[in-house]
């Protein structure tokens, strides 16, 4: 027996959204008790990927929270960039001081503390 594609897609959606179990579908639609599971599995593999997830619209509060988080991320990225520049400046200062003053400022690997 062949089933319409629309029915197959509907059934897969019901199964994916857990409104129906495979056992319930087999009983309800009189699928063969043994091969019904394989048939359902085959349909799920074929049609589940076609299902489009629809997310609910963001609430006003969620949009505000998102905007705050995005602003915070931007600020932290700016601070990180400044810290990197500060680190480069300090390393350059140490390099110049070691070269000009002929003194060792950085710890050598394996040096005792």
N, CA, C and O of each residue as an XYZ file, in Angstrom:
452
protein
N       0.844     -1.178      0.000
C       0.000      0.000      0.000
C       0.890      1.244      0.000
O       1.878      1.288      0.734
N       0.567      2.231     -0.791
C       1.351      3.466     -0.826
C       0.579      4.573     -0.114
O      -0.652      4.613     -0.118
N       1.335      5.450      0.484
C       0.747      6.562      1.239
C       1.135      7.871      0.568
O       2.233      8.014      0.029
N       0.215      8.816      0.613
C       0.455     10.126      0.035
C       1.632     10.804      0.750
O       1.849     10.606      1.945
N       2.378     11.597     -0.003
C       3.513     12.317      0.564
C       3.045     13.267      1.669
O       3.718     13.415      2.689
N       1.917     13.894      1.471
C       1.390     14.814      2.488
C       1.136     14.069      3.799
O       1.410     14.593      4.878
N       0.608     12.837      3.702
C       0.359     12.036      4.905
C       1.683     11.681      5.573
O       1.811     11.766      6.795
N       2.657     11.288      4.775
C       3.965     10.914      5.333
C       4.581     12.085      6.089
O       5.075     11.929      7.206
N       4.543     13.257      5.463
C       5.117     14.443      6.107
C       4.357     14.806      7.383
O       4.957     15.169      8.394
N       3.035     14.702      7.320
C       2.229     14.998      8.508
C       2.583     14.044      9.642
O       2.761     14.466     10.785
N       2.685     12.759      9.320
C       2.988     11.753     10.337
C       4.382     11.986     10.937
O       4.565     11.892     12.150
N       5.341     12.285     10.091
C       6.694     12.557     10.594
C       6.676     13.760     11.529
O       7.335     13.745     12.569
N       5.934     14.795     11.173
C       5.834     15.974     12.047
C       5.214     15.590     13.394
O       5.688     16.017     14.448
N       4.162     14.790     13.349
C       3.523     14.339     14.597
C       4.519     13.562     15.460
O       4.560     13.732     16.678
N       5.311     12.718     14.826
C       6.289     11.910     15.552
C       7.421     12.788     16.101
O       7.824     12.643     17.255
N       7.925     13.694     15.268
C       9.038     14.553     15.678
C       8.638     15.488     16.812
O       9.449     15.795     17.686
N       7.402     15.934     16.796
C       6.932     16.832     17.851
C       6.338     16.061     19.031
O       5.740     16.638     19.940
N       6.521     14.742     18.987
C       6.135     13.831     20.069
C       4.667     13.899     20.446
O       4.304     13.732     21.610
N       3.835     14.143     19.461
C       2.402     14.073     19.695
C       1.902     12.650     19.445
O       0.750     12.320     19.728
N       2.778     11.833     18.919
C       2.441     10.460     18.567
C       3.711      9.636     18.657
O       4.777     10.102     18.256
N       3.618      8.417     19.177
C       4.774      7.521     19.202
C       4.693      6.608     17.988
O       3.620      6.455     17.405
N       5.809      5.999     17.595
C       5.746      5.056     16.477
C       4.752      3.912     16.734
O       4.038      3.496     15.821
N       4.706      3.414     17.955
C       3.765      2.325     18.275
C       2.315      2.791     18.102
O       1.482      2.052     17.579
N       2.021      4.009     18.538
C       0.668      4.542     18.381
C       0.316      4.723     16.908
O      -0.809      4.448     16.489
N       1.290      5.188     16.130
C       1.054      5.379     14.695
C       0.786      4.038     14.015
O      -0.113      3.935     13.180
N       1.555      3.019     14.366
C       1.378      1.685     13.772
C      -0.017      1.157     14.074
O      -0.695      0.620     13.198
N      -0.428      1.315     15.305
C      -1.761      0.830     15.692
C      -2.866      1.676     15.052
O      -3.833      1.136     14.516
N      -2.720      2.984     15.110
C      -3.772      3.882     14.623
C      -3.991      3.766     13.114
O      -5.127      3.827     12.645
N      -2.905      3.598     12.353
C      -3.021      3.591     10.892
C      -2.873      2.196     10.291
O      -2.701      2.047      9.081
N      -2.943      1.176     11.145
C      -2.911     -0.220     10.718
C      -1.693     -0.564      9.862
O      -1.809     -1.283      8.869
N      -0.533     -0.049     10.248
C       0.700     -0.459      9.580
C       1.007     -1.881     10.010
O       0.529     -2.342     11.047
N       1.791     -2.563      9.227
C       2.194     -3.922      9.582
C       2.993     -3.857     10.883
O       3.894     -3.029     11.017
N       2.666     -4.727     11.842
C       3.320     -4.649     13.154
C       4.848     -4.778     13.104
O       5.542     -4.203     13.942
N       5.377     -5.529     12.127
C       6.829     -5.720     12.061
C       7.484     -4.680     11.151
O       8.422     -3.994     11.558
N       6.989     -4.569      9.929
C       7.632     -3.662      8.966
C       7.240     -2.202      9.176
O       7.844     -1.313      8.576
N       6.246     -1.943     10.010
C       5.806     -0.569     10.262
C       6.896      0.293     10.857
O       7.025      1.463     10.497
N       7.693     -0.268     11.771
C       8.778      0.499     12.387
C       9.824      0.895     11.347
O      10.323      2.020     11.359
N      10.151     -0.027     10.454
C      11.127      0.270      9.401
C      10.582      1.341      8.461
O      11.310      2.241      8.043
N       9.298      1.236      8.132
C       8.668      2.210      7.253
C       8.698      3.605      7.879
O       9.052      4.583      7.220
N       8.327      3.682      9.147
C       8.329      4.960      9.862
C       9.745      5.521      9.943
O       9.959      6.719      9.757
N      10.706      4.649     10.222
C      12.102      5.078     10.304
C      12.561      5.654      8.968
O      13.225      6.690      8.926
N      12.209      4.984      7.890
C      12.565      5.438      6.538
C      11.948      6.810      6.249
O      12.616      7.699      5.721
N      10.680      6.972      6.596
C      10.007      8.257      6.384
C      10.657      9.362      7.203
O      10.835     10.482      6.724
N      11.011      9.035      8.447
C      11.643     10.041      9.306
C      12.969     10.507      8.707
O      13.265     11.702      8.694
N      13.758      9.564      8.214
C      15.027      9.926      7.595
C      14.808     10.816      6.381
O      15.565     11.756      6.139
N      13.764     10.508      5.621
C      13.513     11.243      4.387
C      12.873     12.613      4.623
O      13.258     13.590      3.982
N      11.908     12.694      5.528
C      11.102     13.914      5.644
C      11.437     14.804      6.844
O      11.101     15.988      6.839
N      12.087     14.259      7.863
C      12.362     15.076      9.057
C      13.259     16.256      8.724
O      13.108     17.334      9.299
N      14.193     16.061      7.797
C      15.108     17.157      7.451
C      14.396     18.275      6.704
O      14.900     19.397      6.651
N      13.235     17.992      6.127
C      12.478     19.008      5.407
C      11.687     19.917      6.345
O      11.246     21.000      5.962
N      11.518     19.450      7.582
C      10.716     20.224      8.532
C      11.434     21.520      8.866
O      12.639     21.528      9.115
N      10.704     22.587      8.868
C      11.259     23.887      9.195
C      10.930     24.188     10.648
O       9.777     24.117     11.071
N      11.959     24.522     11.393
C      11.727     24.894     12.785
C      11.242     26.332     12.820
O      11.858     27.222     12.235
N      10.169     26.541     13.488
C       9.672     27.906     13.619
C       9.849     28.327     15.074
O       9.301     27.717     15.992
N      10.616     29.369     15.249
C      10.860     29.871     16.591
C       9.869     30.986     16.889
O       9.498     31.748     15.997
N       9.445     31.079     18.122
C       8.524     32.160     18.468
C       9.220     33.512     18.356
O      10.436     33.612     18.518
N       8.443     34.536     18.080
C       8.968     35.897     17.973
C       9.549     36.312     19.328
O       8.995     35.999     20.382
N      10.664     37.016     19.272
C      11.294     37.475     20.512
C      10.399     38.503     21.196
O       9.774     39.341     20.546
N      10.355     38.418     22.513
C       9.599     39.408     23.273
C      10.410     40.698     23.349
O      11.602     40.718     23.039
N       9.751     41.763     23.762
C      10.430     43.052     23.916
C      11.582     42.930     24.902
O      12.661     43.477     24.677
N      11.349     42.205     26.005
C      12.392     42.027     27.029
C      13.565     41.235     26.463
O      14.720     41.564     26.735
N      13.286     40.200     25.684
C      14.356     39.405     25.084
C      15.174     40.241     24.098
O      16.395     40.106     24.025
N      14.496     41.100     23.345
C      15.202     41.983     22.413
C      16.102     42.957     23.164
O      17.230     43.221     22.748
N      15.588     43.492     24.283
C      16.391     44.403     25.105
C      17.609     43.672     25.672
O      18.725     44.192     25.651
N      17.376     42.450     26.183
C      18.475     41.660     26.739
C      19.529     41.371     25.674
O      20.729     41.454     25.937
N      19.077     41.035     24.485
C      19.997     40.761     23.386
C      20.821     41.999     23.055
O      22.034     41.907     22.865
N      20.175     43.147     22.984
C      20.889     44.389     22.684
C      21.929     44.690     23.761
O      23.045     45.107     23.451
N      21.564     44.477     25.027
C      22.514     44.697     26.123
C      23.696     43.744     26.025
O      24.842     44.145     26.226
N      23.417     42.483     25.718
C      24.491     41.496     25.589
C      25.411     41.822     24.410
O      26.628     41.659     24.499
N      24.819     42.281     23.308
C      25.636     42.654     22.154
C      26.521     43.860     22.479
O      27.684     43.911     22.078
N      25.962     44.827     23.207
C      26.743     45.999     23.612
C      27.865     45.580     24.560
O      28.989     46.071     24.452
N      27.562     44.682     25.478
C      28.566     44.192     26.435
C      29.679     43.444     25.706
O      30.856     43.596     26.032
N      29.304     42.647     24.733
C      30.294     41.910     23.938
C      31.214     42.881     23.206
O      32.430     42.692     23.178
N      30.631     43.917     22.617
C      31.419     44.918     21.891
C      32.393     45.622     22.844
O      33.552     45.849     22.496
N      31.918     45.963     24.044
C      32.768     46.622     25.039
C      33.907     45.698     25.476
O      35.051     46.137     25.600
N      33.597     44.430     25.708
C      34.636     43.479     26.117
C      35.657     43.250     25.002
O      36.849     43.095     25.271
N      35.192     43.230     23.761
C      36.120     43.089     22.635
C      37.049     44.296     22.561
O      38.236     44.150     22.269
N      36.515     45.485     22.824
C      37.322     46.710     22.834
C      38.363     46.639     23.953
O      39.526     46.988     23.749
N      37.938     46.185     25.139
C      38.860     46.061     26.269
C      39.949     45.028     25.972
O      41.112     45.226     26.323
N      39.570     43.943     25.334
C      40.543     42.914     24.980
C      41.573     43.465     24.003
O      42.768     43.204     24.147
N      41.123     44.217     23.023
C      42.034     44.823     22.053
C      42.986     45.789     22.750
O      44.174     45.820     22.427
N      42.488     46.575     23.697
C      43.341     47.505     24.453
C      44.362     46.734     25.293
O      45.522     47.136     25.385
N      43.930     45.624     25.906
C      44.843     44.815     26.709
C      45.938     44.208     25.839
O      47.092     44.124     26.258
N      45.580     43.787     24.634
C      46.585     43.239     23.709
C      47.613     44.326     23.346
O      48.817     44.071     23.326
N      47.124     45.520     23.065
C      48.022     46.626     22.713
C      48.926     46.976     23.902
O      50.111     47.255     23.718
N      48.375     46.960     25.109
C      49.146     47.234     26.318
C      50.239     46.180     26.493
O      51.373     46.506     26.843
N      49.894     44.928     26.250
C      50.844     43.827     26.350
C      51.978     43.997     25.334
O      53.146     43.788     25.661
N      51.632     44.373     24.117
C      52.646     44.606     23.085
C      53.562     45.754     23.512
O      54.781     45.675     23.364
N      52.962     46.817     24.039
C      53.751     47.968     24.481
C      54.714     47.584     25.607
O      55.877     47.985     25.593
N      54.231     46.808     26.580
C      55.103     46.381     27.689
C      56.237     45.497     27.195
O      57.385     45.657     27.610
N      55.913     44.569     26.313
C      56.961     43.690     25.777
C      57.995     44.475     24.979
O      59.188     44.180     25.041
N      57.536     45.471     24.232
C      58.459     46.322     23.486
C      59.347     47.108     24.443
O      60.553     47.228     24.225
N      58.745     47.643     25.505
C      59.502     48.378     26.515
C      60.571     47.494     27.152
O      61.710     47.924     27.333
N      60.206     46.268     27.490
C      61.164     45.340     28.093
C      62.277     45.006     27.104
O      63.452     44.967     27.470
N      61.894     44.762     25.830
C      62.905     44.455     24.811
C      63.911     45.595     24.684
O      65.119     45.360     24.658
N      63.418     46.824     24.606
C      64.300     47.989     24.461
C      65.172     48.149     25.710
O      66.370     48.411     25.602
N      64.571     47.992     26.894
C      65.328     48.138     28.138
C      66.421     47.071     28.228
O      67.545     47.379     28.626
N      66.117     45.847     27.872
C      67.126     44.786     27.925
C      68.261     45.062     26.939
O      69.432     44.830     27.239
N      67.893     45.557     25.765
C      68.901     45.822     24.731
C      69.769     47.029     25.102
O      70.994     46.957     25.012
N      69.150     48.128     25.514
C      69.889     49.369     25.797
C      70.684     49.289     27.102
O      71.826     49.742     27.180
N      70.050     48.699     28.131
C      70.690     48.679     29.454
C      71.501     47.412     29.691
O      72.191     47.285     30.703
N      71.412     46.476     28.747
C      72.162     45.220     28.843
C      71.884     44.489     30.162
O      72.796     43.955     30.794
N      70.611     44.475     30.560
C      70.221     43.732     31.756
C      69.106     42.759     31.385
O      68.353     42.979     30.436
N      69.022     41.677     32.158
C      67.995     40.666     31.914
C      66.793     40.969     32.796
O      66.891     40.948     34.022
N      65.687     41.244     32.180
C      64.471     41.563     32.928
C      63.543     40.357     32.996
O      62.999     40.037     34.054
N      63.369     39.695     31.866
C      62.476     38.520     31.828
C      63.140     37.333     32.510
O      64.362     37.186     32.488
N      62.311     36.491     33.114
C      62.818     35.270     33.712
C      63.229     34.322     32.606
O      62.568     34.237     31.571
N      64.307     33.622     32.824
C      64.739     32.614     31.877
C      63.945     31.333     32.128
O      63.563     31.064     33.267
N      63.689     30.530     31.077
C      62.962     29.276     31.274
C      63.701     28.389     32.284
O      64.914     28.202     32.189
N      62.963     27.856     33.237
C      63.548     26.961     34.235
C      64.239     27.687     35.360
O      64.838     27.041     36.220
N      64.184     28.994     35.392
C      64.844     29.750     36.455
C      64.094     29.566     37.764
O      62.871     29.432     37.794
N      64.874     29.563     38.856
C      64.234     29.435     40.168
C      63.556     30.736     40.541
O      63.962     31.829     40.146
N      62.502     30.563     41.321
C      61.784     31.763     41.758
C      62.165     32.142     43.153
O      61.657     33.129     43.685
